[in-house]
Amino acid sequence: MALRRAVVVTKHATFRFYEELNDFLPPDRRKAAFDHPFNGTPAVKDVIEAIGVPHPEIDLILVDGASVGFDHRLQGGERVAVYPMFERIDVAPVTRLRPQPLRDPRFVLDVHLGKLARYLRLLGFDAIYERDYDDAAIASIASRERRILLTRDRGLLKRNEVTRGYWLRHTRPRLQIAETVEALDLRGSVREFSRCMVCNHALEPVEETSIRDELPPRVRGRFEQVSLCRGCDRLYWPGSHYDRLRGLVRDLLTAPR
């Protein structure tokens, strides 16, 4: 008995990506409408990620002019406009796909971003980083603790459990921190010298007299207060390195993108 082959009907939709979402596209698809084929009736999120754009970078999808969620099914023939996060534009009447911005932004970073983690801590941000985390652990932490995932790995951002994330365009740490501050509008949240750069715990001001014996002899009696990290017991004080770090903070916040 002969079996009839199933006929697979290829459908198309016209896509247009806006602003920094074009960074994920090949040059011939950037800032222009293009047709993209698919089969069946896939969720718009699946087609967008197949094109190469991770869903945490997206804030709004319009299909034939109407805002839709990630689970909207494509039938073929639609015009799909995809927008990144809106920081300064009121789009309240439409379906925003990103969660509301966190009032106290916290981060988890992939295993290649150790220097960026230290810079974030210097600026006062809670930034988790461990070199032995695998992708599953990083995505789980991002979801469970409602942290923003920072990564250079587009595949990591495409994990379903990740809802907040940012793909870093730069590879140099000093440019990455300036990029992160600008892209996520973090300037108003900077609290430099409030967190341990080594272990990420918040620093606690203590009277010098209470930890006098733990200070180097050259430091004793010079400051009324010093900062103590309860996580690793390191002590911080505004010594000769303080002005250098303040200069570093200034440079990190103003580095060109």
C-alpha positions as a Python dict, from the first residue, in 0.01 Angstrom:
ca = {
    (1, 'M'): (0, 0, 0),
    (2, 'A'): (145, 334, -102),
    (3, 'L'): (154, 611, 158),
    (4, 'R'): (80, 965, 53),
    (5, 'R'): (338, 1220, 157),
    (6, 'A'): (208, 1498, 378),
    (7, 'V'): (221, 1833, 207),
    (8, 'V'): (400, 2099, 418),
    (9, 'V'): (267, 2443, 341),
    (10, 'T'): (524, 2716, 399),
    (11, 'K'): (376, 3045, 516),
    (12, 'H'): (529, 3392, 542),
    (13, 'A'): (494, 3699, 757),
    (14, 'T'): (657, 4038, 714),
    (15, 'F'): (875, 4145, 1007),
    (16, 'R'): (1026, 4479, 1103),
    (17, 'F'): (1253, 4521, 1408),
    (18, 'Y'): (1326, 4858, 1564),
    (19, 'E'): (1619, 5036, 1731),
    (20, 'E'): (1873, 4816, 1912),
    (21, 'L'): (1691, 4493, 1823),
    (22, 'N'): (1858, 4531, 1483),
    (23, 'D'): (2187, 4437, 1652),
    (24, 'F'): (2070, 4074, 1644),
    (25, 'L'): (1996, 4070, 1270),
    (26, 'P'): (2221, 4019, 967),
    (27, 'P'): (2300, 4344, 783),
    (28, 'D'): (2048, 4288, 503),
    (29, 'R'): (1760, 4265, 751),
    (30, 'R'): (1843, 4564, 969),
    (31, 'K'): (1605, 4864, 978),
    (32, 'A'): (1397, 4719, 696),
    (33, 'A'): (1088, 4503, 652),
    (34, 'F'): (1155, 4147, 537),
    (35, 'D'): (959, 3828, 477),
    (36, 'H'): (1027, 3527, 697),
    (37, 'P'): (894, 3175, 628),
    (38, 'F'): (745, 2935, 883),
    (39, 'N'): (528, 2625, 896),
    (40, 'G'): (210, 2564, 1089),
    (41, 'T'): (78, 2824, 1334),
    (42, 'P'): (372, 2896, 1564),
    (43, 'A'): (370, 3140, 1855),
    (44, 'V'): (511, 3476, 1749),
    (45, 'K'): (778, 3444, 2023),
    (46, 'D'): (913, 3124, 1865),
    (47, 'V'): (942, 3281, 1521),
    (48, 'I'): (1109, 3594, 1657),
    (49, 'E'): (1367, 3388, 1845),
    (50, 'A'): (1423, 3171, 1536),
    (51, 'I'): (1507, 3495, 1354),
    (52, 'G'): (1765, 3560, 1626),
    (53, 'V'): (1617, 3810, 1873),
    (54, 'P'): (1596, 3698, 2241),
    (55, 'H'): (1258, 3761, 2403),
    (56, 'P'): (1386, 3947, 2717),
    (57, 'E'): (1498, 4231, 2487),
    (58, 'I'): (1142, 4286, 2356),
    (59, 'D'): (881, 4517, 2507),
    (60, 'L'): (611, 4538, 2240),
    (61, 'I'): (488, 4334, 1944),
    (62, 'L'): (231, 4466, 1698),
    (63, 'V'): (67, 4221, 1459),
    (64, 'D'): (-124, 4406, 1186),
    (65, 'G'): (-126, 4710, 1414),
    (66, 'A'): (-263, 4536, 1726),
    (67, 'S'): (-49, 4464, 2032),
    (68, 'V'): (-17, 4093, 2115),
    (69, 'G'): (151, 3868, 2368),
    (70, 'F'): (430, 3620, 2306),
    (71, 'D'): (177, 3337, 2271),
    (72, 'H'): (-7, 3493, 1977),
    (73, 'R'): (-30, 3241, 1689),
    (74, 'L'): (75, 3344, 1340),
    (75, 'Q'): (-144, 3230, 1052),
    (76, 'G'): (57, 3371, 761),
    (77, 'G'): (41, 3700, 578),
    (78, 'E'): (70, 3922, 887),
    (79, 'R'): (286, 4231, 932),
    (80, 'V'): (479, 4205, 1258),
    (81, 'A'): (652, 4506, 1419),
    (82, 'V'): (883, 4433, 1714),
    (83, 'Y'): (1007, 4701, 1956),
    (84, 'P'): (1267, 4704, 2236),
    (85, 'M'): (1205, 4828, 2589),
    (86, 'F'): (1053, 5173, 2619),
    (87, 'E'): (1209, 5380, 2897),
    (88, 'R'): (1062, 5721, 2822),
    (89, 'I'): (756, 5657, 2604),
    (90, 'D'): (408, 5595, 2747),
    (91, 'V'): (274, 5278, 2586),
    (92, 'A'): (22, 5200, 2861),
    (93, 'P'): (-271, 5121, 2624),
    (94, 'V'): (-85, 4831, 2460),
    (95, 'T'): (41, 4492, 2575),
    (96, 'R'): (386, 4541, 2723),
    (97, 'L'): (578, 4215, 2724),
    (98, 'R'): (854, 4299, 2970),
    (99, 'P'): (782, 4302, 3345),
    (100, 'Q'): (773, 4643, 3509),
    (101, 'P'): (1126, 4778, 3576),
    (102, 'L'): (1268, 4670, 3911),
    (103, 'R'): (1287, 4952, 4164),
    (104, 'D'): (1602, 4799, 4307),
    (105, 'P'): (1781, 4648, 4005),
    (106, 'R'): (1977, 4334, 4085),
    (107, 'F'): (2184, 4128, 3846),
    (108, 'V'): (2319, 3784, 3772),
    (109, 'L'): (2605, 3763, 3521),
    (110, 'D'): (2731, 3480, 3307),
    (111, 'V'): (3069, 3319, 3369),
    (112, 'H'): (3260, 3546, 3129),
    (113, 'L'): (3169, 3875, 3299),
    (114, 'G'): (3365, 3874, 3624),
    (115, 'K'): (3520, 4218, 3572),
    (116, 'L'): (3181, 4367, 3491),
    (117, 'A'): (3042, 4218, 3813),
    (118, 'R'): (3312, 4396, 4014),
    (119, 'Y'): (3237, 4725, 3840),
    (120, 'L'): (2864, 4688, 3913),
    (121, 'R'): (2943, 4624, 4280),
    (122, 'L'): (3167, 4930, 4287),
    (123, 'L'): (2866, 5132, 4175),
    (124, 'G'): (2657, 4975, 4452),
    (125, 'F'): (2459, 4715, 4256),
    (126, 'D'): (2382, 4365, 4381),
    (127, 'A'): (2559, 4152, 4117),
    (128, 'I'): (2586, 3773, 4153),
    (129, 'Y'): (2871, 3607, 3967),
    (130, 'E'): (3038, 3268, 4006),
    (131, 'R'): (3277, 3111, 3756),
    (132, 'D'): (3138, 2761, 3811),
    (133, 'Y'): (2771, 2841, 3733),
    (134, 'D'): (2631, 2664, 3428),
    (135, 'D'): (2361, 2814, 3205),
    (136, 'A'): (2079, 2633, 3386),
    (137, 'A'): (2190, 2769, 3723),
    (138, 'I'): (2221, 3124, 3592),
    (139, 'A'): (1875, 3116, 3430),
    (140, 'S'): (1725, 2967, 3747),
    (141, 'I'): (1876, 3240, 3967),
    (142, 'A'): (1752, 3509, 3728),
    (143, 'S'): (1398, 3370, 3744),
    (144, 'R'): (1382, 3276, 4114),
    (145, 'E'): (1538, 3597, 4247),
    (146, 'R'): (1391, 3831, 3983),
    (147, 'R'): (1736, 3939, 3868),
    (148, 'I'): (1835, 4097, 3539),
    (149, 'L'): (2054, 3857, 3342),
    (150, 'L'): (2357, 4015, 3174),
    (151, 'T'): (2529, 3804, 2913),
    (152, 'R'): (2711, 3789, 2581),
    (153, 'D'): (2536, 3456, 2508),
    (154, 'R'): (2220, 3506, 2304),
    (155, 'G'): (2115, 3145, 2361),
    (156, 'L'): (2112, 3198, 2737),
    (157, 'L'): (1867, 3487, 2698),
    (158, 'K'): (1632, 3265, 2496),
    (159, 'R'): (1564, 3030, 2789),
    (160, 'N'): (1194, 3041, 2873),
    (161, 'E'): (1242, 3112, 3243),
    (162, 'V'): (1441, 3429, 3174),
    (163, 'T'): (1212, 3735, 3176),
    (164, 'R'): (1463, 4015, 3237),
    (165, 'G'): (1788, 4025, 3049),
    (166, 'Y'): (2025, 4224, 2837),
    (167, 'W'): (2271, 4113, 2570),
    (168, 'L'): (2590, 4314, 2595),
    (169, 'R'): (2714, 4452, 2267),
    (170, 'H'): (3064, 4542, 2391),
    (171, 'T'): (3338, 4299, 2490),
    (172, 'R'): (3557, 4533, 2700),
    (173, 'P'): (3445, 4555, 3067),
    (174, 'R'): (3476, 4935, 3094),
    (175, 'L'): (3258, 4981, 2789),
    (176, 'Q'): (3019, 4712, 2913),
    (177, 'I'): (2951, 4894, 3241),
    (178, 'A'): (2887, 5224, 3061),
    (179, 'E'): (2660, 5039, 2817),
    (180, 'T'): (2468, 4871, 3102),
    (181, 'V'): (2416, 5196, 3292),
    (182, 'E'): (2292, 5372, 2977),
    (183, 'A'): (2076, 5089, 2839),
    (184, 'L'): (1901, 5016, 3171),
    (185, 'D'): (1884, 5380, 3287),
    (186, 'L'): (2077, 5311, 3610),
    (187, 'R'): (2236, 5648, 3685),
    (188, 'G'): (1977, 5737, 3946),
    (189, 'S'): (2038, 5408, 4127),
    (190, 'V'): (2418, 5433, 4158),
    (191, 'R'): (2541, 5414, 4521),
    (192, 'E'): (2917, 5387, 4484),
    (193, 'F'): (3127, 5233, 4763),
    (194, 'S'): (2823, 5074, 4931),
    (195, 'R'): (2895, 4711, 4839),
    (196, 'C'): (3192, 4476, 4864),
    (197, 'M'): (3357, 4435, 4525),
    (198, 'V'): (3483, 4089, 4618),
    (199, 'C'): (3185, 3904, 4771),
    (200, 'N'): (2890, 4133, 4681),
    (201, 'H'): (2762, 4190, 5038),
    (202, 'A'): (2644, 4536, 5141),
    (203, 'L'): (2898, 4735, 5345),
    (204, 'E'): (2814, 4842, 5699),
    (205, 'P'): (2959, 5157, 5859),
    (206, 'V'): (3121, 5084, 6197),
    (207, 'E'): (3302, 5295, 6454),
    (208, 'E'): (3677, 5267, 6415),
    (209, 'T'): (3718, 5206, 6786),
    (210, 'S'): (3516, 4884, 6760),
    (211, 'I'): (3754, 4723, 6511),
    (212, 'R'): (4075, 4915, 6589),
    (213, 'D'): (4289, 4603, 6636),
    (214, 'E'): (4190, 4476, 6291),
    (215, 'L'): (4316, 4787, 6112),
    (216, 'P'): (4673, 4831, 5989),
    (217, 'P'): (4876, 5048, 6231),
    (218, 'R'): (4914, 5324, 5969),
    (219, 'V'): (4534, 5359, 5949),
    (220, 'R'): (4442, 5357, 6317),
    (221, 'G'): (4315, 5686, 6455),
    (222, 'R'): (4270, 5849, 6113),
    (223, 'F'): (3898, 5787, 6057),
    (224, 'E'): (3593, 5800, 6280),
    (225, 'Q'): (3417, 5536, 6073),
    (226, 'V'): (3519, 5261, 5835),
    (227, 'S'): (3308, 5018, 5633),
    (228, 'L'): (3285, 4649, 5718),
    (229, 'C'): (3174, 4367, 5489),
    (230, 'R'): (2989, 4107, 5696),
    (231, 'G'): (3023, 3858, 5414),
    (232, 'C'): (3403, 3832, 5400),
    (233, 'D'): (3511, 4055, 5693),
    (234, 'R'): (3702, 4293, 5468),
    (235, 'L'): (3742, 4649, 5591),
    (236, 'Y'): (3721, 4955, 5368),
    (237, 'W'): (3832, 5310, 5447),
    (238, 'P'): (3884, 5627, 5239),
    (239, 'G'): (4260, 5596, 5211),
    (240, 'S'): (4493, 5693, 4929),
    (241, 'H'): (4308, 5459, 4692),
    (242, 'Y'): (3977, 5639, 4747),
    (243, 'D'): (4041, 5922, 4501),
    (244, 'R'): (4158, 5671, 4240),
    (245, 'L'): (3836, 5474, 4280),
    (246, 'R'): (3626, 5790, 4257),
    (247, 'G'): (3804, 5866, 3931),
    (248, 'L'): (3733, 5511, 3814),
    (249, 'V'): (3363, 5553, 3898),
    (250, 'R'): (3355, 5875, 3696),
    (251, 'D'): (3526, 5704, 3403),
    (252, 'L'): (3291, 5405, 3419),
    (253, 'L'): (2983, 5626, 3406),
    (254, 'T'): (3106, 5840, 3118),
    (255, 'A'): (3289, 5590, 2894),
    (256, 'P'): (3170, 5631, 2531),
    (257, 'R'): (2943, 5361, 2396),
}
